[in-house]
Amino acid sequence: MARAGLDTYDMSNGQRSTTNPAPLDADADAGSPPRLAIDGVRATITLARPRHRNRLHGEDLATLQRHLAAVAATPGLRVLVLTGTGSAFSAGFHLDELQAGGDGPGRFAQAVDALAALPLPSIARLNGGVYGGAVDLALACDFRLAVDTLEARMPAARIGLHYYASGLARAVARLGVGGAKRLFLTGQTLPAAELLQLGFADACVPAAGLDARVDALAAALAAGAPLAVQGMKRSLDELALGRADPGTLREREDRCAASADLREGLAALAAGRTPRFQGR
């Protein structure tokens, strides 16, 4: 929780504020931990502290991990959408908690790594700016669709923080070494056009069209055979990180080759109908 009298660091612009915020538990507008909603084959997790640009507190990280575990354990889900409320996607980890000591960075890493390891494909619906650890949170998703006013800033170097290894590896896998260095070493705020060029964003669209773009991608992911989609997601991530085991990849191939879903997919193709996959 924020404490009165402490300076706070705004991850969106890299500036310290000399205001004395009231304790968050006394702030009726402080928001709440992330919310989970399930609609058919789609799960949505929404960051819900808009007044504070959806910064993540310790309780938020714990709630996020519980939501991710629930999503992974819920039969029939095909895709996860992660988004925020208000003008920003997220300002990352609440740095007053970092100042207070403890294992805040470790807990943040655990939550983000859990998102990256989710069996389902995931979409970051970037409704606004992405700052600090939220850069890694977005990169942990398989796809990033954003408003055309998107900006991102990773000021770790500006505050003397060496980012944790799994986050750096994820950035290199997603963006290449050059793109990762551009984000992590300069601490500069990058606009939508540059983030598209780096591959951080898959698309940037006007705010009015964001939901339609997310819906279309979610539908395309949900239409695939779950064994194939989830297996290839894991295989591609392992290949990108240099952690692929040929035997494991072959086991996934063999499982899909022997699956009822493959037989259904071939039958549907021959009959000119929509396949009805069961994930087995």
C-alpha positions in Angstrom: 0.0 0.0 0.0 1.1 3.6 -0.7 2.2 5.4 2.5 1.6 9.1 3.1 4.8 11.2 2.8 6.6 8.9 0.3 7.5 10.1 -3.1 6.0 8.0 -5.8 7.6 7.2 -9.2 5.3 7.5 -12.2 6.3 4.7 -14.6 4.6 6.5 -17.5 6.9 9.5 -17.6 9.8 8.6 -15.4 9.2 11.5 -13.0 8.8 11.5 -9.2 5.8 13.2 -7.7 6.3 15.1 -4.5 2.6 14.8 -3.6 1.7 13.0 -0.4 -0.9 10.5 -1.4 -3.4 9.1 1.1 -3.1 5.5 2.0 -4.8 3.4 -0.7 -7.0 1.6 1.8 -8.5 4.9 2.7 -9.0 5.8 -1.0 -12.5 4.8 -2.2 -11.3 5.3 -5.8 -8.2 3.1 -5.5 -9.9 0.3 -7.5 -9.7 -3.4 -6.9 -7.7 -6.5 -7.8 -8.0 -7.9 -11.3 -11.4 -9.3 -12.3 -12.0 -12.5 -14.2 -15.0 -13.0 -16.5 -15.8 -16.1 -18.6 -18.1 -16.0 -21.6 -18.3 -19.3 -23.5 -14.8 -20.3 -24.8 -13.3 -16.9 -23.9 -11.9 -15.7 -20.5 -11.2 -12.0 -19.8 -9.0 -10.7 -17.0 -9.4 -6.9 -16.5 -6.9 -4.8 -14.5 -9.1 -2.6 -12.3 -7.2 0.3 -10.8 -7.8 3.1 -13.4 -7.1 6.0 -11.1 -3.6 4.7 -10.7 -3.1 3.5 -14.3 -3.8 -0.1 -13.2 -0.6 -0.4 -11.3 -0.2 -3.8 -9.7 0.0 -4.3 -5.9 1.0 -7.5 -4.1 -2.7 -8.5 -3.7 -3.2 -7.9 -7.4 -0.4 -10.3 -8.3 -1.8 -13.0 -6.0 -5.2 -12.5 -7.6 -3.8 -12.6 -11.1 -2.1 -15.9 -10.4 -5.3 -17.3 -9.0 -7.3 -16.2 -12.0 -4.7 -17.7 -14.4 -4.8 -21.0 -12.5 -8.6 -21.0 -12.7 -8.5 -20.3 -16.5 -6.0 -23.1 -17.0 -8.2 -25.5 -15.1 -11.5 -24.6 -16.7 -12.5 -27.1 -19.4 -13.6 -25.7 -22.7 -11.8 -22.4 -22.6 -9.9 -21.6 -25.8 -8.5 -18.0 -25.4 -7.7 -15.4 -22.8 -7.9 -11.7 -23.2 -6.0 -9.4 -20.8 -6.9 -5.8 -20.6 -7.2 -2.7 -18.4 -9.7 0.0 -17.5 -9.3 3.7 -18.0 -6.7 5.5 -20.0 -3.8 3.0 -19.5 -3.2 -0.7 -19.8 -1.0 -0.7 -16.7 1.8 1.2 -15.0 3.4 -2.1 -13.8 4.5 -2.9 -10.3 3.6 -0.5 -7.5 7.1 0.9 -6.7 6.2 2.0 -3.1 6.1 -1.8 -2.4 9.5 -2.2 -4.1 10.9 0.5 -1.8 9.5 -1.3 1.1 11.7 -4.3 0.4 10.7 -7.9 0.3 10.3 -10.0 -2.7 8.1 -7.8 -4.9 10.1 -8.3 -8.1 10.1 -12.1 -7.5 6.3 -12.1 -7.0 5.8 -10.0 -10.1 8.0 -12.4 -12.1 6.1 -15.4 -10.9 2.8 -13.8 -12.0 4.0 -12.8 -15.4 5.7 -16.2 -16.0 2.4 -17.9 -15.1 0.7 -15.8 -17.8 3.4 -16.8 -20.4 3.0 -20.5 -19.4 -0.8 -20.5 -19.8 -1.8 -23.3 -22.1 -4.4 -21.2 -23.8 -3.4 -18.5 -26.4 -3.6 -15.0 -24.9 -4.3 -11.6 -26.3 -3.2 -8.4 -24.6 -5.9 -5.8 -25.4 -3.8 -2.7 -24.9 -6.4 0.0 -24.2 -3.7 2.6 -23.4 -0.1 3.2 -22.3 2.1 0.3 -21.1 4.7 1.2 -18.5 7.3 -0.5 -16.4 6.6 -4.1 -15.6 3.5 -4.0 -17.7 5.8 -4.1 -20.8 6.7 -7.6 -19.7 3.1 -8.4 -18.8 2.1 -7.5 -22.4 5.0 -9.5 -23.9 3.9 -12.5 -21.9 0.8 -12.6 -24.0 0.9 -14.3 -27.4 -0.6 -11.3 -29.3 -0.8 -7.6 -28.5 -3.6 -5.5 -30.1 -3.6 -1.8 -29.2 -5.1 1.6 -29.6 -3.3 3.8 -32.0 -2.3 6.1 -29.2 -0.3 3.3 -27.6 3.0 4.2 -26.0 5.4 2.1 -23.9 8.2 2.8 -21.5 10.5 0.5 -19.5 12.4 2.7 -17.1 14.3 0.0 -15.2 17.7 1.4 -16.1 16.5 4.9 -15.1 15.8 3.7 -11.5 18.8 1.4 -11.2 16.9 -1.9 -11.6 18.3 -4.9 -13.4 15.2 -6.7 -14.8 14.7 -10.4 -13.9 16.1 -12.9 -16.3 12.8 -14.5 -17.6 11.5 -11.1 -18.6 14.7 -10.2 -20.5 14.6 -13.6 -22.2 11.0 -13.0 -23.2 11.8 -9.6 -24.6 14.6 -11.0 -26.7 12.4 -13.8 -27.9 9.6 -11.5 -28.9 11.5 -8.4 -30.1 15.1 -9.6 -30.9 18.2 -8.3 -29.1 18.0 -4.9 -30.7 14.3 -4.3 -29.9 14.9 -5.5 -26.3 17.8 -3.1 -25.9 15.8 -0.3 -27.3 13.1 -0.7 -24.6 15.2 -1.8 -21.6 18.4 0.3 -21.9 17.2 3.7 -23.1 14.2 4.1 -20.8 12.6 6.2 -23.5 8.8 6.4 -24.2 8.2 4.7 -27.6 5.2 5.7 -29.7 2.8 3.3 -31.5 4.6 3.5 -34.9 7.9 2.5 -33.4 6.3 -0.3 -31.3 4.7 -1.7 -34.4 8.1 -1.6 -36.1 9.7 -3.4 -33.2 7.0 -6.1 -33.2 5.8 -5.1 -29.7 2.3 -4.5 -31.1 0.7 -6.7 -33.7 -1.7 -4.0 -34.7 -2.7 -0.5 -33.6 -6.2 0.7 -34.4 -8.5 3.6 -33.4 -10.1 3.0 -30.0 -13.5 2.5 -31.6 -12.2 -0.4 -33.6 -10.2 -2.2 -30.9 -12.9 -4.5 -29.6 -13.8 -5.7 -33.1 -10.1 -6.4 -33.8 -9.7 -8.3 -30.5 -13.0 -10.2 -31.2 -11.9 -11.3 -34.6 -8.5 -12.6 -33.4 -10.1 -14.3 -30.4 -12.6 -16.1 -32.7 -9.8 -17.2 -35.0 -7.9 -18.7 -32.1 -11.0 -20.4 -30.7 -11.8 -21.9 -34.0 -8.6 -24.0 -34.1 -8.3 -27.5 -32.7 -7.3 -27.1 -29.0 -4.6 -29.8 -29.0 -2.9 -28.3 -32.0 -3.2 -24.7 -31.0 -2.0 -25.2 -27.4 0.7 -27.7 -28.5 2.1 -25.4 -31.1 1.9 -22.4 -28.8 4.2 -24.2 -26.3 6.5 -25.5 -29.1 6.9 -22.1 -30.7 7.7 -20.5 -27.3 10.2 -23.1 -26.5 11.9 -22.8 -29.9 12.0 -19.0 -29.6 13.6 -19.3 -26.1 16.1 -22.0 -27.2 14.5 -24.5 -24.8 12.9 -26.9 -27.3 13.3 -30.6 -26.7 13.0 -32.6 -29.9 11.4 -35.5 -28.1 8.7 -33.3 -26.5 7.9 -31.7 -29.8 7.6 -35.1 -31.5 5.2 -36.3 -28.7 3.0 -33.3 -29.4 3.0 -34.1 -33.1 2.1 -37.7 -32.4 -0.7 -36.8 -30.0 -2.3 -34.6 -32.6 -1.8 -37.1 -35.3 -3.7 -39.7 -33.3 -6.4 -37.3 -32.1 -10.1 -37.3 -32.7 -9.8 -33.6 -33.5 -7.6 -34.4 -36.5 -10.1 -37.0 -37.8 -12.9 -34.4 -37.2 -10.9 -31.7 -39.0 -10.3 -33.8 -42.0 -14.0 -35.0 -42.1 -15.2 -31.4 -41.8 -12.9 -30.3 -44.6 -14.2 -33.1 -46.9 -17.8 -32.3 -46.1 -17.4 -28.6 -46.4 -18.7 -27.9 -42.9 -17.3 -26.3 -39.7 -15.4 -28.7 -37.5 -16.5 -29.4 -34.0 -13.4 -29.9 -32.0 -13.4 -31.5 -28.6 -9.8 -31.1 -27.5 -9.0 -34.8 -27.6 
